[in-house]
Amino acid sequence: MYKVYLLRSKKNGSFYIGYTNDIDRRLKEHNSGMVEYTRKYKPWVLIYYESFISLEDAKGREKNLKSFGKAYGQLKRRIMNSLRGAG
């Protein structure tokens, strides 16, 4: 099972979208500084994820969300309470 996930930085409130087949391991990698892109904004908190059986579907959804268009806006509206409480 693959997960597309949304993280929020506790340091500055920024977001990160990614995909993985092991969400616990991946969150630890982000928070331990192993991921170069997210290192300077740690610690991170997981605020949302979606599950997919297909790797291709997960990659497609990640790409869709990273375009920060309509899909990203809809997701943010759907999880508004989580966004207010996180960080």
C-alpha positions in Angstrom: 0.0 0.0 0.0 1.3 3.5 -0.9 0.5 6.7 0.9 0.4 10.3 -0.4 1.0 12.5 2.6 0.9 16.1 3.7 3.3 17.3 6.4 3.3 20.6 8.1 6.5 22.2 9.6 6.2 23.1 13.3 9.1 25.6 12.7 7.4 27.8 10.1 4.1 26.3 9.1 5.1 25.3 5.6 3.8 22.2 3.9 5.4 19.2 2.2 3.7 16.7 0.0 5.2 13.3 -0.8 4.5 9.6 -1.3 5.9 6.4 0.3 5.2 2.8 1.1 6.1 3.2 4.8 4.7 6.4 6.3 6.2 5.9 9.8 9.7 5.4 8.4 9.4 8.4 6.0 8.2 10.8 8.8 11.2 9.7 10.8 13.5 10.4 7.9 12.0 13.9 7.5 12.4 14.6 11.2 15.9 13.3 11.5 17.2 15.5 8.7 17.8 12.7 6.2 15.7 14.5 3.6 17.6 17.4 2.2 14.6 19.4 1.1 12.8 19.3 4.5 15.9 19.3 6.8 15.8 23.1 7.5 12.1 23.2 8.4 12.0 20.3 10.9 10.2 19.1 13.0 7.3 18.0 10.8 3.9 16.7 11.8 1.8 14.4 9.6 -1.6 16.1 9.1 -3.1 14.0 6.2 -2.6 11.0 4.0 -4.4 9.0 1.3 -3.8 5.3 0.6 -3.3 3.7 -2.8 -2.8 0.1 -3.9 -1.0 1.3 -7.1 2.4 3.1 -7.1 1.3 4.8 -10.3 -1.9 6.1 -8.7 0.1 7.5 -5.7 2.6 9.2 -7.9 -0.2 10.7 -10.0 -2.0 12.0 -6.9 1.2 13.5 -5.5 1.9 15.3 -8.8 -1.7 16.5 -8.9 -1.4 18.0 -5.4 2.1 19.5 -6.0 0.7 21.5 -8.8 -1.0 23.5 -6.0 -4.0 24.0 -8.2 -7.7 23.2 -7.7 -6.9 19.8 -6.1 -4.6 21.3 -3.4 -7.2 24.0 -2.6 -9.9 21.4 -2.2 -7.7 19.3 0.1 -6.9 22.3 2.2 -10.6 23.2 2.6 -11.4 19.6 3.5 -8.9 19.5 6.3 -9.2 23.1 7.5 -9.6 22.2 11.2 -6.5 20.0 11.1 -4.6 22.9 9.5 -5.6 25.3 12.3 -4.7 22.9 15.1 -1.3 21.6 13.7 2.0 23.3 14.1 
